[in-house]
Amino acid sequence: MTPSLDWLLDQANRKLTNGMDPDVAAITRTVITELAAEGLPIGIAQGFRTKQEQDDLYASGRTRPGKIVTYAKGGKSNHNFGVAVDLFVYADGGKRAEFPAPPDPRLKRIVAAMKRYQMQWGGDWGSFPDYPHFQLYDAVNGQTKPLLGPRYPGQPLYAGAERMDRTLIRLIQKRLRLPLTGRFDQKLTQRIKQFQRQHRLAVDGIIGPVTWRHLFGARR
């Protein structure tokens, strides 16, 4: 039996601790929700790690028995900055974790979903590819955090609302893979309601701050 979305999010929240960047946490929850709707249950193997935990992991295969699992010492992993997560697929109804590798189509779906929210994939690294690993940016090497999507305009968007920015409407339509008309029409309203049902939000066809956050995967 496939785990429920509530169970998946409860397990995820145990890894998305206070040390996590809130945007990374929001993106990860959004992707878990989206893929659960497609029948692909995703879990988090690693989120935030302290420098001490990183050093303990680094010791494996070196000063401690086991295989080498990381080349980063404490403070040299983006997990230490709370901007990275390692993901897996639940198997056997949530009893077992599987870490798919290329060419597994499940991995392709996870990568595509995470990259939609500007997450970098460890599988793209030329040396020592890390297939479960996703990070928002390279904090270790001083990379600047990217701007994640447009900011909420400060007032709800809905069919018939006055003075709506057509550029924002096009961004919403692009996010939902609709024609970029710039009009908040009935087709967009119905697609918003569908999106709200998928994410267990109030189904009203109105884009308020909560729906906006789920649309763009971050606390903007």
C-alpha positions in Angstrom: 0.0 0.0 0.0 1.3 3.5 -0.9 1.9 5.7 2.1 -0.6 8.6 2.5 0.5 12.2 1.9 -0.1 13.0 5.6 2.3 10.3 6.6 4.9 11.3 4.0 4.8 15.0 5.2 5.0 13.9 8.8 8.1 11.9 8.1 9.6 14.7 6.1 9.0 17.3 8.8 11.2 15.2 11.1 14.1 16.0 8.8 13.1 19.6 7.9 14.3 20.9 11.3 14.9 24.5 12.4 18.4 24.3 10.9 16.9 24.1 7.4 16.6 27.0 5.1 12.8 27.7 5.0 12.7 27.9 1.2 14.4 24.5 0.8 12.0 23.1 3.3 9.0 24.5 1.4 10.3 23.4 -2.0 10.9 19.8 -0.6 7.4 19.6 0.9 5.9 20.9 -2.4 7.8 18.3 -4.5 6.8 15.5 -2.0 3.2 16.6 -2.4 3.3 16.8 -6.2 4.9 13.4 -6.6 2.7 11.7 -4.1 -0.3 12.8 -6.3 1.5 10.9 -9.1 1.9 7.8 -7.0 5.6 8.3 -6.3 6.3 8.4 -2.5 9.4 10.4 -1.6 11.3 10.6 1.7 14.2 12.6 3.1 17.3 10.7 4.1 19.3 13.8 5.1 18.5 17.4 5.8 20.5 19.7 8.1 23.6 18.3 9.6 25.8 19.8 12.3 29.5 20.2 11.7 30.1 17.4 14.3 27.7 15.1 12.5 29.5 15.9 9.3 32.9 15.0 10.8 31.4 11.8 12.2 30.2 10.9 8.7 33.6 11.8 7.2 35.3 9.4 9.6 33.5 6.5 8.0 36.0 4.5 5.9 38.9 6.5 7.2 39.3 6.5 11.0 36.2 4.3 11.5 35.2 1.1 9.9 32.8 1.3 6.9 32.8 2.7 3.4 33.5 6.3 2.4 30.2 8.1 2.1 31.4 11.8 1.9 34.4 13.8 0.9 33.3 16.8 2.9 34.5 17.5 6.4 32.5 19.5 8.9 31.6 22.9 7.6 32.4 21.8 4.0 29.0 20.3 3.2 25.9 22.3 2.1 23.9 20.1 4.6 25.8 22.1 7.3 24.1 25.2 6.0 20.6 23.7 5.8 20.4 24.3 2.0 20.5 20.6 0.9 18.4 17.5 1.1 19.0 13.8 0.1 15.9 12.1 -1.2 14.8 8.5 -1.6 11.8 6.5 -2.7 9.7 4.6 -0.2 9.1 1.0 -1.0 7.1 -1.8 0.6 4.5 0.6 1.8 7.0 2.9 3.5 9.0 0.1 5.2 12.1 0.4 3.0 14.1 3.2 1.3 15.3 2.9 -2.2 17.9 5.2 -3.7 17.4 5.1 -7.5 20.3 5.7 -9.8 20.3 6.4 -13.6 18.6 5.3 -15.8 15.8 4.7 -13.2 12.7 6.7 -14.5 11.8 7.4 -10.9 15.0 9.4 -10.4 14.3 11.3 -13.6 10.9 12.4 -12.2 12.4 13.5 -8.9 15.2 15.5 -10.6 12.7 17.2 -13.0 10.4 18.2 -10.1 13.3 19.6 -7.9 14.8 21.4 -10.8 11.5 23.2 -11.5 12.2 25.0 -8.2 15.8 25.8 -9.0 17.3 23.1 -6.9 20.7 21.9 -8.1 21.3 18.1 -8.5 24.3 16.3 -7.2 24.0 13.9 -10.2 25.2 16.7 -12.4 28.6 16.8 -10.7 31.4 15.6 -12.9 33.3 13.7 -10.2 31.7 11.8 -7.4 28.1 12.2 -8.6 25.6 12.2 -5.6 22.3 11.1 -7.1 20.1 11.6 -4.0 21.5 15.1 -3.3 19.7 18.4 -4.1 20.8 21.8 -3.0 19.4 25.3 -3.5 22.8 26.8 -3.9 26.5 26.2 -3.0 26.7 28.0 0.3 30.1 26.3 1.1 31.8 28.2 -1.8 30.0 31.5 -1.2 27.4 31.2 -4.0 24.5 33.7 -3.5 21.1 32.4 -2.7 18.9 32.7 -5.8 15.7 34.7 -5.9 12.9 32.2 -5.8 10.0 33.3 -8.0 7.9 36.4 -7.9 6.9 37.9 -4.6 3.3 37.8 -3.5 1.6 41.0 -4.7 0.0 41.8 -1.4 -3.6 41.1 -2.4 -5.5 38.0 -3.6 -5.7 37.3 -7.3 -8.9 35.9 -8.7 -11.2 36.2 -11.7 -12.8 39.7 -11.7 -10.3 41.3 -9.4 -9.2 44.8 -10.3 -5.7 46.1 -11.3 -4.1 42.6 -11.6 -0.6 42.6 -13.1 -0.8 40.7 -16.4 2.9 39.7 -16.0 2.1 37.9 -12.8 -0.8 36.2 -14.4 1.4 34.9 -17.1 3.9 33.6 -14.6 1.1 31.7 -12.8 -0.1 30.3 -16.2 3.5 29.3 -17.0 3.8 27.5 -13.7 0.6 25.7 -14.4 1.5 25.0 -18.0 -1.4 27.0 -19.5 -1.4 29.4 -22.5 0.2 32.7 -21.5 -2.8 34.9 -22.1 -2.3 37.2 -19.1 -6.0 36.9 -18.3 -7.4 35.4 -15.1 -10.2 33.5 -16.9 -12.4 30.5 -16.1 -9.7 28.1 -17.4 -7.2 29.5 -15.0 -9.7 29.4 -12.1 -10.5 25.8 -12.7 -6.8 24.9 -12.9 -6.2 26.8 -9.6 -8.9 24.8 -7.9 -7.4 21.6 -9.2 -4.0 22.7 -7.8 -5.6 23.5 -4.5 -7.2 20.1 -4.2 -3.9 18.4 -5.0 -2.2 20.3 -2.2 -5.1 20.1 0.3 -5.8 23.8 0.4 -9.1 25.7 0.5 -10.6 25.1 -2.9 -11.9 28.6 -3.9 -10.0 29.5 -7.1 -8.4 32.4 -5.3 -4.6 32.9 -5.2 -4.0 34.1 -1.7 -0.6 34.0 0.2 -0.9 30.2 1.0 -1.8 29.2 -2.5 1.0 31.5 -3.8 3.6 29.9 -1.6 2.6 26.4 -2.9 2.6 27.6 -6.5 6.1 28.9 -6.3 7.5 26.5 -3.7 9.0 29.0 -1.3 7.9 31.5 1.3 7.8 34.6 -0.9 
